Amino acid sequence: MSRAVAGDEVGEQPALFVSAEMDDVEVWAVAGGTAVVFSAPAPDRDQNQDAAAVVRIDDDTALLAVADGVGGERGGARAAELAVTTLALSVTRRQANASLRGAVLDGFEAANRAVRDSAGSGMTTLAALTVERRSVRPYHVGDSAVLLFGQRGRLKLQTVSHSPVGFALEAGILDEEEAMHHADRHVVSNVLGSPDMRIEIGAARRLAPHDTAVVASDGLFDNMHTEEIVEMARTGTPSEAASRLVDTARRRMQQDGADRPSKPDDLTLVLFRPSRG
């Protein structure tokens, strides 16, 4: 488990977050910027089935990842742990002349095999963002997602959830409000631990000095609209931005959901912002 840090004090080493029960965000210096992490179980659950990783590869390069296990508390938590640890191992063992993209894809494939071979019955989503020389690239399986937006609120990147509801939203059949309250919003059509697992790879995008990226499980996206996430996270320090998201999502989970989204669930996010230098 990682060392806890307060406010904007910065940890120097990368970390894995497995079955975490955090009360506050943690801050890490990676890839010429700041990564802020939070992970905790749902208000009505004893064990957190999410996991996260912040992996420093070199001074300019890092991997940020979030996994959301499914299949019962023990099985889901184990699957999520296998996903982030196997992916982290793949990128840290990358040969000097090998591409980061190739190491990430190998990591996803190895993680899928590890989850399938595990004695547990769980499966998991996995979303990752690489930061490499001021460029980012998303990879994902399932409905954990990646956002990238500018300081003025322009959305530059949003991954599409691998689910019937996610695809209907992308196609314009459902709007975001309908999708968040849809009866099948829990159904995920692509997971690690499946023989049919497929990896979606996004295009590399250049980071502007004031951009913010968020990698998170559906505990965030099922409790906040995209425009709310962007508005709350685009300003302030990285830890202030992440704390606003955490506080809002966790408060929503304990409301009745009559006029706002409300879905008690494990909540894990990694927020990244490059330094302005």
Secondary structure, 3 states (H helix, E strand, C coil): CCCCCCCCCCECCCEEEECCCCCCCEEEEECCEEEEEEEECCCCCCCCCEEEEEEEEECCEEEEEEEEEECCHHHHHHHHHHHHHHHHHHHHCCCCCCCHHHHHHHHHHHHHHHHHHCCCCCEEEEEEEEEECCEEEEEEECCCEEEEECCCCCEEEECCCCCHHHHHHHHCCCCHHHHHCCCCCCCCCCCECCCCCCCEECCCEECCCCCEEEEECHHHHCCCCHHHHHHHHCCCCHHHHHHHHHHHHHHHHCCCCCCCCCCCCCEEEEEEEECCC
